Amino acid sequence: MSLYRNIIWFLKGIHEYTRSGYEAASQNFNAQDLSVSVVGRSFLITGANSGIGKATAMAIAKKGGTVHMVCRNKDKAEEARADIVRESGNTEIHVHILDMSETRKVWEFAEAFKREHFSLNVLINNAGCMVNTREENSEGLEKNFATNTLGTYILTQNLIPLLQKSRDPRVITVSSGGMLVQKLQVDNLQSERGHFDSTMVYAQNKRQQVVLTEQWAKAFPVIHFSVMHPGWADTPAVSTAMPQFHQMMGDRLRSAEQGADTVVWLALSKAAARQPSGLFFQDRKPVPAHLPLAWTHSSTEEIQRFMACLETLAKGVYWKGQKTL
């Protein structure tokens, strides 16, 4: 059954997630949706120095937005910033150095950002990783989970008060279509049991992001939450983490700009804000977060345990941080 499901998903991907899938979907895009100016609005983008993150930052900068680039590598971040300023003519581009896998540092960054800025209109959770062997961060947390799930949770939760007092606040999380073959696994969040398959761990993290988005949308109705699949895009992250897939797909992969298109649409357009909060998007439209007849739905009890686990881990980081201040 698992093999059959994966084959169905891959065939769906060849049809929808590739460059040709984007070109077909884009025939139905409304060009006027992105005929906007966002001067005076602020956007925080994690993983903004390359790939989809950089393409998103560039598109927003060209529309006049103030962009906060949250990046791990200072040299690459400054180089990306210079490219964005040069091409967009927008100097309101700010670099922040943060490793999203270091959980306490994510909390410290969010707290500092709230103190230093009076508003944040849009948070874009784009940073992600696929570490191919099981590794732990300095807090003893599995790195993929720490980056993709807990880092996203802590950053978002801590910035919600700032978003809530800003005009037309939005949170967009970049997930993956790979999550369609994963059911939330509450009892093995850090991949401590069983064979460690980084592709499946990544897909599980991306399912977790979808569940988070759905729960946030219910808890914070003043903010518009969305989660999206960028398609299969030709980015440095894909070529590094999945070299065989990258080589096999070749020029069938989307460009980074095509992968970023729906992120930009969700961040900027009025049409996106008219959609209900908490949905999963692909190519500017909401799509099901489960395959037909899939077993990937979670019970209310499973979701509650998942959210409680994240809250417990986040509180642990908070109190550890308080003790070191």
Rosetta blueprint (number, residue, H / E / L):
1 M L
2 S H
3 L H
4 Y H
5 R H
6 N H
7 I H
8 I H
9 W H
10 F H
11 L H
12 K H
13 G H
14 I H
15 H H
16 E H
17 Y L
18 T L
19 R H
20 S H
21 G H
22 Y H
23 E H
24 A H
25 A H
26 S H
27 Q H
28 N H
29 F L
30 N L
31 A H
32 Q H
33 D H
34 L H
35 S L
36 V L
37 S L
38 V L
39 V L
40 G L
41 R L
42 S E
43 F E
44 L E
45 I E
46 T E
47 G L
48 A L
49 N L
50 S L
51 G H
52 I H
53 G H
54 K H
55 A H
56 T H
57 A H
58 M H
59 A H
60 I H
61 A H
62 K H
63 K L
64 G L
65 G L
66 T E
67 V E
68 H E
69 M E
70 V E
71 C E
72 R L
73 N L
74 K H
75 D H
76 K H
77 A H
78 E H
79 E H
80 A H
81 R H
82 A H
83 D H
84 I H
85 V H
86 R H
87 E H
88 S H
89 G L
90 N L
91 T L
92 E L
93 I E
94 H E
95 V E
96 H E
97 I E
98 L L
99 D L
100 M L
101 S L
102 E L
103 T H
104 R H
105 K H
106 V H
107 W H
108 E H
109 F H
110 A H
111 E H
112 A H
113 F H
114 K H
115 R H
116 E H
117 H L
118 F L
119 S L
120 L L
121 N L
122 V E
123 L E
124 I E
125 N E
126 N L
127 A L
128 G L
129 C L
130 M L
131 V L
132 N L
133 T L
134 R L
135 E L
136 E E
137 N L
138 S L
139 E L
140 G L
141 L L
142 E E
143 K H
144 N H
145 F H
146 A H
147 T H
148 N H
149 T H
150 L H
151 G H
152 T H
153 Y H
154 I H
155 L H
156 T H
157 Q H
158 N H
159 L H
160 I H
161 P H
162 L H
163 L H
164 Q H
165 K L
166 S L
167 R L
168 D L
169 P L
170 R E
171 V E
172 I E
173 T E
174 V E
175 S L
176 S L
177 G H
178 G H
179 M H
180 L H
181 V H
182 Q L
183 K L
184 L L
185 Q L
186 V H
187 D H
188 N H
189 L L
190 Q L
191 S L
192 E L
193 R L
194 G L
195 H L
196 F L
197 D L
198 S H
199 T H
200 M H
201 V H
202 Y H
203 A H
204 Q H
205 N H
206 K H
207 R H
208 Q H
209 Q H
210 V H
211 V H
212 L H
213 T H
214 E H
215 Q H
216 W H
217 A H
218 K H
219 A H
220 F L
221 P L
222 V L
223 I L
224 H E
225 F E
226 S E
227 V E
228 M E
229 H E
230 P L
231 G L
232 W L
233 A E
234 D L
235 T L
236 P H
237 A H
238 V H
239 S H
240 T H
241 A H
242 M L
243 P H
244 Q H
245 F H
246 H H
247 Q H
248 M H
249 M H
250 G H
251 D H
252 R H
253 L L
254 R E
255 S L
256 A H
257 E H
258 Q H
259 G H
260 A H
261 D H
262 T H
263 V H
264 V H
265 W H
266 L H
267 A H
268 L H
269 S L
270 K H
271 A H
272 A H
273 A H
274 R L
275 Q L
276 P L
277 S L
278 G L
279 L E
280 F E
281 F E
282 Q E
283 D L
284 R L
285 K E
286 P E
287 V L
288 P L
289 A L
290 H L
291 L L
292 P L
293 L L
294 A L
295 W L
296 T L
297 H L
298 S L
299 S L
300 T H
301 E H
302 E H
303 I H
304 Q H
305 R H
306 F H
307 M H
308 A H
309 C H
310 L H
311 E H
312 T H
313 L H
314 A H
315 K H
316 G H
317 V H
318 Y H
319 W H
320 K H
321 G H
322 Q H
323 K H
324 T H
325 L L
